[in-house]
Amino acid sequence: MKILRNIILAAAVFMLVSISADAQVGKRWYINAGWQFNATPSNGYSESAQGWGAYAEGGYYVMPCIGVGLFASYNTNNDYVARQTYYFDGGAVNTDLYHSLFQIPFGATLRYRFTWTKLEPYVEAKIGANYASQHTYFGPMVAYDGNWGFYASPEAGLTWHPFNRSNLGFQFAVYYSYATNRSEAFGVNGINNCGFKLGLSF
């Protein structure tokens, strides 16, 4: 009876290991990093779309389809304002401006992947904090402000692992995000972002 119990136990362990191996390409964890193109629609301070960004994220699949992890990224969006005259108490100035909006969101992720073969389409939710700074450059001077906000972002993407017995692959994703950052000095009342990401998956 003891031998039979050990055989059944060994078979059960073997089946669990096999299911786990079939359910994933490579390891249970994942790391993604790469380039990020970001737009800031409906933003009165810097409404632009530019590719000055990057991202990194990592996580662990606690179940074959469900993963949890951490993320961080950054974006810079610049807007040129043509020369005009600005009036203030005691005088006026005629100049052109550059508005620069810099953001660093970071926090936690919850991911659901629909398949776990070489092609892995997924959806992901991100929540966390967003640090933003606004800089206005005019001539040799700069005015700036920094602020914190709550950050939330849904994302849909695809990772592709083309190599056998390797977790190395490629990632493409699109996203939208909203951050609650405020700046009275620069008229910022929340920040909308949307864009896409291209990177490597490990």
N, C-alpha and C positions, 0 to 999 in steps of 0.2 A: 504493500500500500504506500509506503514511504517513497519507493522508486517511482511508482505511478504518479504520485503527487508532484514529485520533482520534475518528471517529464512534462506533465500538464503545465506546471509553473514556467518551465523553460520555453514551452511552445507559446504560452501567452506573452511572455516577454519578447520572444522573437517576432510575434505578430504585431505587437505594439511598436517595436523598432521599425518593422517593415512599413507599417502604416505611416509612421512619422517620416520615414525616408521618402515614401511616395508622395506625401502631402506637401513636400517642400523642395525647392531647388536650393541645395546647399544647407546652410545653417538656419536655425530658427530665428536668429536676429537679422537685422538689415541695417545698412548704413547707406544713405543717399547724400550726394553733394554735387553742386554744380553752379551753373549760371542762371540768373533770374532776370526776366524782362518785366518791368513794373510800370503800370499807369496809375495816375491819381485823378480819376474823373470827379467832376462836381466839387473841385477844390479851388476856392477863390484865390489861394495863395500861390500854388504851383500846380497848375493843371497840365501835366505833360506825361509823355510815355517814353521811357528810356531804359536802356539795358545796363545801367550802372548798379548791378546787384548780384548777390550770391546767396546760397543757402546751404545748410547742412542739417541733417536729421538722422536719428537712429532709433531703433525700437526692437521689441521682442514680441514674437507671436505666442501669446499665452494659450491660444487655441489655433487650429490650422488656419482659420480665416480671420481671427481677431488679434490685432497687435496694438501695443501701447508703447509710447516712446517720448522723446524730447526733440525739440526743433529750435533753430535760431537762423535768422537771415538778416540781410541789410539791403537797403535801397537808397539811392540818391536820385531825386528828380529836380531838374533845373529848368527855370523859365526865364526867358529874356523879356524885359519890358522896355519898349522903345522910349527914347528921350521925350520928356515932357516936363512941365513946370509944376512944382509942388509948393503950395503956399502954407505958411505956418505963422504963428504969432511973431511979429518982428521982422519978417522977411520972406524970401522965396528962394528956391533952388531949381535949376534946370539940369536934369541929368537923366541918363538911362540906368537901368537896374538889372541885376540878376537875382532872382529868388531861388534859393536852394533849400529843398526839404529832404532831410536825412532821417531814416527810420531804422531801428533795430528791434524787431519783434522776437520774442522767445517764449517758450512755455512747453506745454504737454500736448501729445497727439493721441488720437484714437483712430485706428485704421481698420477697414474691412476690405479684404481682397476676395474677389469673386471666384477666382481659380488659383491654383498653386502649381501651375506647370511653368514652361518657359515664358509664357506670356501671362502676366499678372495684372489685370485691370483692378483698380481699387478706388475707394472713396475714403476721405480722411477728414476729421474735424480737429481743429487746432484752437486752443485757448491759452491765454497767457497775458503778458505785459508788452507794451510797446513804448520804447523811448524814442522821441522825435525831437529834432532841433530844426529851427527855421533860421536861415541866414539871408539877409538882404545886403548885397554888395553894391555900393555906389561910389565910384572913384576910389580913393585910397581908404575909404571907411567901410565898416560893416556893422550892421545891427543884428542882434540874434536873440533867440529865446529857446529854452529847452523845457520839455514837459513830458509827463508820463500819462499813459492811458491803458485801459483794458482792451485786449485784442482778441478777436474771434475770426475764424476763417474756415470755410468749407473748401475742399479740394477734390478734384477727380484726376486720376492719372493712370499711367501704364508703365510697368517695369518689364523689361525684356532681357532674359538671360539666354543668349544664343549659344553659349559654350557648355558642352557636357561636363559634368562633375566640377563645375565652377560656379560660384555665386556672383562672379563679375557680370555686370549687365549694364543696361542703359535705362534712363527714366525720362518720361515726358509727362508733364502735368499742367493743368490750368487751375486757377484759383481766384477767389474773391475774398477780400478781408475788410473788416471795419475796425477802427481803433477810436477810442473815445477822447483822444488828445484834444486839449483846448489851449488856445493862445489868444488872449484879448489884444495883445500888441499887434499881431499879424492877421487877425480875423480868421483864425482857424477854429472851427467848431466841429470836430470829428474829422477823421481821415478815411476816405474810401480808397481801396486799392484793388486792382485786378491785373492779371498777367499770366505768364506761362514760365515753365522751368524746363531746362534741359540739363541733364547731368548723368553721372555714373551711379550705379547701384552695386553695393558690395554685400 
